[in-house]
Amino acid sequence: MGNETLISAHGSAPEIEPWSQQEVEAIVADYFEMLGTELSGLPYSKTEHRRKLVERLRNRSEGSVEFKHANISAILIELGFPYIVGYKPRGNYQTLLAEVVADKLFGSSRLCATAREDANLAGIAPEINDVLAVLTDAPRARQSRQVLEKPICRPRLSVNYLELEARNRSLGLAGEKFVIEFERARLARMGRGHLAERVEHCSLSRGDSIGFDILSFEDDGRERLIEVKTTKYGEETPFFASHNEVEVSESNVDRYYLYRLFQFRISPRLFVVRGPLSKNFDLAPSTFQVSIRVGL
């Protein structure tokens, strides 16, 4: 394993000494313990975990530990697994870290069972005093995957837990209802109460085939076609779009909006992106239609 130079998330001095197998296994185990607790909906202290972990490592700063946490988050996303809210994914990770994360995840039936149970939980919107206060900026483009050494080939998990959560209809419905309240409040605050009353939950009234979930309006009465994607996980959690949704976004450039609800479990946040999905996001096929080859 070659030497690596990492700068901590807090801008501390770069570390030349590579993380050992023992250190990597320790931080991954601690991360998984926190993640399991978070997915179970139980409280815990990131600060306390970090302080105790630092005591077991070889002169690692808290900043370098947080950097490594962010590396683990990036690896988990690639494996189709949720990450800890607050540890935003960050690339430039060592091959050893990717190996240990994959090995421990494949061997952690308990954590996978917790993730499966959490992904399938009924969606319930938490109570919010000011629904408009959940709006935030869209995240910046995430750093592309980058490994510090030669890449490794690992089998994929048999379940994509992010896709499993995305298919949770009750969670999606709860998110759509939340956005309807957001839109009505947005229009009412602009003095457009007559438009607020016309906001339509189209996925229920017209069906899923139209390619968007909610019909709302601009302040001048122009239509706003809204597709809602909801997750209990962090803002950089990938979401899934149908071919029809992508096509509708392409054919309604000026009217189409993606509303991404995240951290929906306790403290919902929302960012909004206007325009075609293909222009604003990286699209990758997740399923294929397979036909029998002629002459087989």
N, C-alpha and C positions, 0 to 999 in steps of 0.2 A: 504494500500500500504506500503510495507516494505521500509526501508532505502536502498539507493544505494550508492556505492562508485565509482565515475568516475574520471579518470585522463584526463585532457584536452588534445587536440591535440597538444598543445605547451608544454606539460610537466609541467603545473602548478600544484599547490597543489590539492589533491583530494577534491571533494565536498561531504560532508556527507548529507547535507540538500537536500531532494528530491525536484524535480521541481514540483511546484503546478499546478493545473488545469489551472489557469489563465496564468501562465508563458508558459506552453506547448501550449495552444491555441494561445498565442501571437507569439511564434516562428514559429509555423506551418503556421499561416496566413501570416507571413512575408516571409517565404520560398516559399509558393505558389505564392505570388505576384512576387517574383524574377523569379520563374520558368515560370510563364505565360509570363513575359516580355521576357525572354530568348527564349522561344518557338515561340514568335512572331517575333524574329529576331531584337529586339530593344536593344539599349545599356542601361546599368544600372551599378551602383557601389555597389559591394558586401560590400566593406568597409563602405560606407555610411549607407547602410542598417544595418550592424552589429552594428555600433556605436549608431544609433538611437534606436535599439532594446535593447542594453545593458542598456540604460538610463531608460527603462521601467521595467527592471527585478530587482530581489532582490540580489544585490551584486554578479551578475554573471560576470565572466571574459569573454573577447572576445574569449579566447581559449576554454572555456566551451561551449560558444555559437556555435563555429565552430564544436566542437565535436557533439553537438546535431544536427547540420545541416547534418553531416555525418550519424548520426543515421536515420534521416528522409530519406536520399538517399537510405539507405539499405531497409527500409520499402517500399518505392516506387517501387524498383526493384521487391520485392516479390509480389507486387500488379500488376505487368506488366505495369508500368508507368515510363516515363523518369525522370531522376533526373538532378539536376543542375551540369553542367560541372565544375569541380574544387572542389566539395564537394564529395569526394570519399566515397562510402558506408562503413559503419563501424557498427559492431554488438554491443552487450551488451546494448540494449536499454530497457527502461522501458515499461511495458504494457500500461500505460497511454498514452505514446507517440504513440504507435501503434494504440490504439483506436482512438485518436484524428485525426491522419493522415488519417485513413480509413474513419472515419465519415465525415471529411471535404472534402475528395476526392469524396466520393459517393454523397455528396451534392453540389459539385462544377461543375455544368453543363457548366459553362463558361470555366473553366480550361480544362475540358475534351474535349470541342469543339475545343479549341485552340490546344490541343495535337493531336486530330484527323486531323485537317487541316494541322498541321506541318508534321505529319507522311505521308500524301498523297501528299505533295509538290513535284513538279518535281525536280529531282536531277540535280544539276549543279556543276561541279567541279570548285572550286576557282582557280584563277591563282597563280602559285607557281614559284618563281625564280629558285629554286634548288629542283627538285622533290626528289632527294635522301636524302635531309635533313629532310624529314618527318619521317624517320625510327627511332624507339625508342625501348626500351626493352619491352618485354611482362610483364604485371602486375604480381605481386606476387599473390599466391593463396589467395583469399579473405577469411576473417574470416567467419566461418560458422554462421548461424543465431543463436543468443542467446538472450533470453529475461530474464530480471532480476527477473521477477516474473512469476506467472502461465501464460501459453500461452492462447491466446484468439482465438476463432473461428469466422472468419469473412467471409461473402460471397465474392466471387471474383467479380471484375468488369466484366461487360458483354462484354467488349472489352479489349483484351490485346494490348495496344498501342505500345509496343515494337515489337510484332509480326506484327502489322499493318504496321509499318515502314519497317520491314524486307521484307514485301511483295511488297514494292514500287519498281516496276520494273525499273522505270527511275532512281531511286537512285542507284539501284544495277548496272545498265548499266554504269552510270557515274563513279562508283567506279571501275568497271572492266577496263574501258578505262584509268582511272588514273593509275592503276597498270600496264597496258601494257606500258605506258610511263615510269613508274618507272623501269620496267624490261629492257626495251631497253636502258635506261640511265645507269643502273647497268652494263649491259654487255658491252656497249660501253666504259665505264670508265675502264673496265678491259682489253680493247683492243680486245674485241670479237665482233666487228661490224658485222661480217658475221652471228653470232648467233643472234644478236639483230634483224637483218632483218627477221629472221625466227620465231620470237615470234608470236604465233597464238591466236586469240580470239576465242577459241573453242566453247564457249556457243552460238556464232553466226554462226560460220562456220559448226559446227557439231550438234548443239542442246544441250539442257539441260540434256539429258539422260546419258551423259558420266560421270557425277559425278564430274566434275571440270570445271573451267571457262577459264583458260589460260594455254597454253603450252609454257613453257620457258625452259631455259637451265642453267646448271652449267657451270663454265668456261672451263671445259674439254669436253663439248658437251653432257653430260648426261642430260636426260630429267628432267624437274621440272614441276610437275602437281600442278597447283595453283587454290585453291578455294578462292574466294574473298567474304568477308562479310563486308558490309559498313553500317555505322550509322552516323547520325549527332550528336549523343549523346556521353556520356563519354566512356572511355576505358573499364569499367567494365559492360557495357550494355550487357546483354545476347544476343546471336544470335541463329539462328535456322538453323538446318541442316536436310536434307532429309535422309531417310533410305539409299538411293542409295549413297549419299555423304559419309556417315559413312562407308559403305561397301567398296567403292573405296579407302578411306583412309586406311582401314585395309589391303587391298590387294596390296597396293603400298607404303609400309612402308618407303622405302628410297627415294621415289620420290615425296611424297605428302606434300604440304605445305598449311597451312591456313594463308592467309593474312587478317588481321583485320584492316580495315580503320575506324577511329573514329574521332570525332570532324570535320566531313566533311563539315559542314556548312561554316566555316570561315577559320579555321587553321587545315587542315588535319594532322593527325598523323597515323603512321602505325607500327604495330608489326607483327612479323612473327613467326609461330610455325610449326615445322617440325614433321611429323609422324602421326600416327592414331589419330583421334579425341577422341576416347574413352580413350586413354592413357594420353592425355594432358588436357582434359576438363571433367567436370561432365555432363553426358548426362541424361536428364529426358524426358520422353514421354510427348508431348504436345497435340497430337491427337491420336485417336484410330480408327482402322477399325472395324466396327460393323457388324456382320453377323447374319442372322436369325437363331435362335437355332432350331436344328432338333427336331421335335415333339412338337413345340410350339403350 
